[in-house]
Every structure is written in structure tokens, then in C-alpha cells.
Amino acid sequence: YIILIRARHMAVKSQKISRATTVVFLAVQAVLYYFILTAGGSLLKWTSYASIVLCFLFALLHYGRENRFVILGLACTVGADYFLVASPQQQQLWGMVFFLAAQGFYALYLNSCTKNKKVLTARAVLTAFAVAVTFLVLGKGTDALAVISMCYYANLIINISESVLLLKQNIMFMFAFILFLLCDTVIGLQVMLTDYISA
């Protein structure tokens, strides 16, 4: 009986700590977001990256034991954004390599939940198709960045499709992937127009 009371007390205390850290996390993110909207130069760069790192640390603190694949995916995102945001010289290739690895870890998480083997086939087919289209469209202008970016995009689309199967379990996961898709579509079009089409 004493053990049960102690366990209940620890659970309530843990819940209060969880709420407190969530409030602190949101407050700090609000301050960082203000600087992201108003700052410029190196301050903008480092506040943007700090926001990403903070998201990873918050997820690690709250969900590290449950969703190791998601945490690994977020860790890869931190690595990717270092090369794309915080690095003295922007390194798009390494950034996309880490982003592709992140989608791979998210795929492992989704597959561990759905156990759907057909998705693996669809993933391989769509990735191969994306690579073929890259070579077809860019021809001799095809490089490693273009191939990896298209592989990333193909896997992102499959992950969005598979996350629909988990809609009742984790609807926010699907919405996060949709936001990924919208953001990366805009960035991808900008890169394509400036680095490939105009060239």
C-alpha cells in the first residue's frame, strides 16, 4: 500500500514537472520566434538554430524512451540544420544527407507501428522513380544534391501516406509531415530555379 501511494505521488510530481517544462519550452520558443521574425544577420541564424535544438531537447526529455526512432530523426534534423543554417559556410549536400537520414528514422518509426510491408515496396518504387526523373529532367546537370533531395522528397511523401494509417493514434505526426512537405516544396522550388533551371 505504501509503495502504491509513493508511486502515485511520484507520478503526480512527474506530471507537474512535465507541465512546467512545457510552459518554459513554449515561453522560450515564443521569445526565439520573436527574434526570428525581427532579427537579422548572425542573430537570426543562431536564434533559428537554437529553436531547432530546443525542440530536440524537449522531445528527448519527454519522449526519448518511447520513440527512439523519432528522437534519432530529430537528432538528424539538428545535424541537417547545422549545415544549412548555423554553419559558417552553408553546405546543402550534407544538410540533405542528414534530412534524408531523418526521413529514414521516421520511416522506421512508422513501420514499427503499422507493420505494413507493402509500404516498403512503395517506398523503393517511388524512390527509384524520383531518381529516374531527376536524371531525365536535369540530364548532365544531375549532381549528388539533386539525387539526394529527390530521394528525400520521395520518402517524405511515403511517410505522409503511411502516417495517415496512424491518424487516430497520432494526428499531430501527420500534420507535422504535411508542414514538412509545404516548407520543403517552397525551398526546393527556390533552389531548383536558382541553381538548376537558371543555370
JOVENBEL-V777939 format. One record per pair of residues at least 24 apart in sequence whose C-alpha atoms are under 8 Angstrom apart, sorted by the first residue. I is the first residue (numbers start at 1). GAP is how many residues later the second one is. Records with the same first field share a line. If there is no record, write none. Layout:
I=GAP  GAP
This chain:
18=44
25=29  33
29=25
45=40  41
46=39  40
48=37
49=29  32  33  36  37
52=26  29
53=25
67=42
69=36  37  39  40
70=35  36  39
72=30  33
73=28  29  30  31  32  33
74=28
75=27
76=25  26
77=25
92=53
93=51  52
96=49  52  53  56
97=51
99=53
100=48  49  51  52  55
103=49  52  53  56
104=51
106=53
107=48  52
110=49  52  53
113=53
114=48  51  52
119=39  43
122=36
123=31  32  35
126=28  29
127=24  27  28
130=24
138=58
141=55
153=28
156=25
157=24
